């Protein structure tokens, strides 16, 4: 699958939707009504805006009302991960120690991204005025809820994995990146989010292209689910930035910052990508190619 999200958001999203296929929502597992005991990894975040303000997964599913497909996919994933024994089996069965640590490092970065995104979309929903289109508010709230679901799933997965010795350094680097790309100018902030989210999609696509990753069933299923949602977030964040007045011709400037920051954050764990069968040099070059190609005047990015 082509992965040049910047060249055609709609095309890439359609390809990912075709890959994932429809999900059938199962009955809600009783564990999903329990308040999670996960400690935030990088960023704490506010309670949801639901009537109860509850953060347990069943309450999050109740908030996913705008897109029935999102609700069904999230319900299927949450129910699967609510079974601790089965989740542990799909993450650890036949997986060597180094691969477990590699997965743990990558999930630590992802959960920091999800916690940051929850804050961004929550505060943006509260910033919108009554005069703005209600559908825009609902779309942003849907993204916030999807990010909360991602965070719950990643925390659940991480609870079964070993904690790497360098986890504190990973936390510091990841937190620093997300604070660095923040902007008080709201349109610019959302423009930068498109660079981050599309970079996440590219990184997850690289992982899903590895036979070794796909043998770790629980990890592969999780990142495929996240990639599918993040691909929609790329387009929604881009559209929202433009609606707020951001000049589309300036997106490449945001990518210069976000993508170089992503590569700097990931380089110290390059060996973890190698352990999982992904060439880190090729991935890092791919992440930076938007900047290089646009500066060279190329119209499209094709592998």
C-alpha positions in Angstrom: 0.0 0.0 0.0 1.3 3.5 -0.8 1.9 5.5 2.4 2.2 9.1 1.2 -0.5 10.5 3.4 0.4 14.0 2.5 -0.2 13.5 -1.2 -3.7 12.2 -0.9 -5.5 11.9 2.4 -8.7 10.5 0.9 -6.8 7.9 -1.1 -4.8 6.6 1.9 -7.8 6.5 4.1 -9.8 4.5 1.6 -6.9 2.0 1.3 -6.7 1.5 5.1 -10.5 1.2 5.4 -10.4 -1.5 2.7 -7.7 -3.3 4.6 -9.4 -3.3 7.9 -12.9 -4.3 6.8 -16.1 -4.0 8.9 -16.2 -4.9 12.5 -19.0 -6.6 14.3 -19.7 -5.2 17.8 -19.9 -7.9 20.5 -21.8 -7.6 23.7 -20.0 -5.4 26.3 -17.8 -7.3 28.7 -18.5 -6.6 32.4 -14.9 -5.5 32.9 -15.5 -2.5 30.6 -17.7 -0.9 33.3 -14.8 -0.8 35.7 -12.9 2.4 36.3 -9.3 1.9 34.9 -6.4 1.9 37.3 -3.8 3.0 34.8 -1.5 5.8 35.7 -1.0 8.4 32.9 2.3 7.9 31.2 3.1 11.4 30.0 0.0 13.6 30.4 -3.0 13.5 32.7 -6.2 14.5 31.1 -9.7 15.7 32.1 -12.8 13.6 32.5 -15.0 13.1 29.4 -18.0 15.4 28.8 -20.4 12.5 29.2 -23.3 12.9 31.7 -21.5 10.8 34.3 -18.0 12.0 33.4 -16.9 8.3 33.8 -13.7 7.2 32.1 -14.4 3.5 32.0 -14.6 1.9 28.5 -18.3 1.3 28.5 -18.8 5.1 29.1 -16.4 5.9 26.2 -18.4 3.6 23.9 -21.6 5.5 24.9 -19.9 8.6 23.6 -19.1 7.1 20.2 -22.4 8.0 18.7 -21.4 10.0 15.6 -19.9 7.2 13.6 -21.4 3.7 13.9 -18.4 2.1 12.3 -16.1 3.7 14.9 -18.3 2.4 17.7 -18.3 -1.1 16.4 -14.6 -1.2 15.8 -13.9 0.2 19.3 -16.3 -2.2 20.9 -14.7 -5.2 19.3 -11.2 -4.1 20.4 -12.2 -3.1 23.9 -14.0 -6.4 24.5 -11.1 -8.4 23.2 -8.6 -6.5 25.4 -10.9 -6.9 28.4 -10.0 -10.6 28.5 -6.6 -10.3 30.3 -5.6 -14.0 29.8 -6.3 -13.9 26.1 -4.6 -10.5 25.6 -1.5 -11.7 27.5 -1.4 -14.8 25.2 -1.6 -12.8 22.0 1.1 -10.5 23.1 3.6 -12.9 24.6 3.1 -16.4 23.1 6.3 -17.3 21.2 7.7 -13.8 21.5 11.3 -13.5 22.7 12.4 -11.1 25.4 14.0 -8.5 23.1 10.9 -8.4 21.0 8.7 -7.9 24.1 10.9 -5.0 25.1 10.8 -3.5 21.6 6.9 -3.6 21.6 6.9 -2.1 25.1 9.1 0.9 23.9 6.9 1.6 20.9 3.7 1.4 22.9 5.1 3.8 25.5 5.6 6.4 22.7 2.1 5.7 21.3 0.4 6.1 24.7 2.1 9.5 25.3 0.8 10.6 21.9 -2.7 9.5 22.7 -2.7 11.2 26.1 -1.5 14.4 24.5 -4.2 14.2 21.8 -7.0 13.7 24.4 -6.0 17.1 25.9 -5.8 18.8 22.5 -9.2 17.7 21.3 -10.9 18.1 24.6 -9.8 21.7 25.0 -10.7 22.5 21.4 -14.2 21.2 21.9 -14.6 23.6 24.8 -13.1 26.5 22.8 -15.5 26.3 19.9 -18.2 29.0 20.0 -21.9 28.3 19.6 -21.8 30.0 16.3 -19.6 27.3 14.8 -21.1 24.3 13.0 -22.3 21.6 15.4 -21.0 18.8 13.2 -17.4 20.2 13.6 -17.8 20.0 17.4 -19.1 16.4 17.2 -16.3 15.4 14.9 -13.7 16.7 17.3 -15.4 15.1 20.2 -15.4 11.8 18.4 -11.7 12.0 17.8 -11.2 12.8 21.5 -13.2 9.7 22.5 -11.3 7.5 20.0 -8.0 8.7 21.5 -9.2 7.8 25.0 -10.1 4.3 23.7 -6.6 4.0 22.2 -5.0 5.1 25.5 -7.0 2.4 27.4 -6.1 -0.3 25.0 -2.4 0.6 25.0 -2.3 0.8 28.8 -4.0 -2.6 28.9 -1.4 -4.1 26.6 1.5 -2.5 28.4 0.4 -4.1 31.7 1.4 -7.5 30.2 4.8 -6.4 28.9 8.2 -5.9 30.6 9.3 -2.4 31.5 12.4 -1.3 29.6 15.4 0.1 31.5 15.2 3.2 29.4 11.5 3.9 29.9 12.2 7.2 31.8 14.3 8.5 28.9 11.6 7.5 26.4 9.0 9.4 28.5 11.1 12.5 28.6 11.9 12.5 24.9 8.3 11.9 23.9 6.8 14.4 26.2 9.4 17.0 25.1 8.4 16.5 21.4 4.7 17.0 22.0 5.3 20.1 24.1 7.7 21.4 21.5 5.2 21.1 18.6 2.4 22.8 20.6 1.4 26.3 19.4 -0.7 28.9 21.0 -2.0 29.7 17.5 -4.8 27.1 17.2 -4.8 26.7 13.4 -1.0 26.2 13.4 -1.4 23.6 16.2 -3.9 21.6 14.2 -1.7 21.8 11.1 1.2 20.4 13.1 -1.0 17.6 14.3 -1.5 16.4 10.7 2.3 16.0 10.5 2.4 14.0 13.7 -0.6 11.8 12.9 0.5 11.1 9.4 4.0 10.3 10.7 2.4 7.8 13.2 0.4 6.2 10.3 3.6 5.8 8.3 5.5 4.3 11.3 2.6 1.9 12.0 2.4 0.9 8.3 6.1 0.1 8.4 5.6 -2.1 11.5 2.6 -3.8 9.9 4.8 -4.6 6.9 6.9 -6.8 9.0 6.2 -10.6 9.2 7.6 -10.6 12.7 5.2 -8.0 13.9 2.2 -9.8 12.4 3.2 -12.9 14.4 2.6 -10.9 17.6 -1.1 -11.0 17.1 -2.2 -8.8 19.9 0.3 -6.0 19.0 -0.5 -6.2 15.3 -4.2 -6.0 15.8 -3.8 -3.1 18.2 -1.6 -0.9 16.0 -3.8 -1.7 12.9 -6.8 -0.4 14.8 -5.0 2.7 15.9 -3.6 3.4 12.4 -7.1 3.2 10.9 -8.4 5.8 13.4 -5.4 8.0 13.1 -5.7 8.1 9.3 -9.1 9.7 9.7 -7.7 12.1 12.2 -5.1 13.3 9.7 -7.8 14.5 7.4 -10.0 15.9 10.1 -7.2 17.8 11.7 -6.1 19.2 8.3 -9.6 20.3 7.4 -10.1 21.9 10.8 -6.8 23.8 10.5 -7.9 25.1 7.1 -11.4 26.0 8.4 -9.7 28.0 11.1 -7.8 30.0 8.5 -4.5 28.1 8.1 -2.9 28.6 4.7 -2.6 25.1 3.1 0.6 26.3 1.4 2.3 26.4 4.8 1.8 22.8 5.8 5.3 21.9 4.8 6.7 24.3 7.4 4.8 22.5 10.1 6.1 19.2 8.8 9.7 20.4 9.0 9.3 20.7 12.8 7.1 17.7 13.5 8.8 15.1 11.3 12.4 16.1 12.3 11.2 15.9 15.9 9.7 12.5 15.4 12.9 11.1 13.9 14.9 12.6 16.8 12.6 11.0 19.3 12.7 7.6 17.5 16.4 7.3 16.7 17.4 6.2 20.3 15.2 3.2 19.9 16.2 2.3 16.3 17.3 -1.1 17.5 13.8 -1.9 18.6 12.5 -1.4 15.1 15.3 -3.7 13.9 14.4 -6.3 16.4 10.8 -6.2 15.0 12.0 -6.6 11.4 11.7 -3.0 10.3 14.6 -1.0 8.7 14.8 2.1 10.9 17.0 4.1 8.3 14.4 3.5 5.6 11.6 4.5 8.0 13.3 7.7 9.1 14.0 8.7 5.5 10.4 8.1 4.7 9.3 10.3 7.6 11.5 13.1 6.3 10.7 12.7 2.6 7.7 15.1 2.7 10.1 17.9 3.5 12.8 16.9 1.0 10.3 16.3 -1.9 8.4 19.5 -1.4 11.5 21.6 -1.2 12.6 19.9 -4.4 9.4 20.9 -6.1 8.0 17.3 -6.5 4.3 17.0 -6.8 3.9 13.6 -5.3 5.6 11.0 -3.1 5.7 7.5 -4.5 7.6 4.5 -3.2 
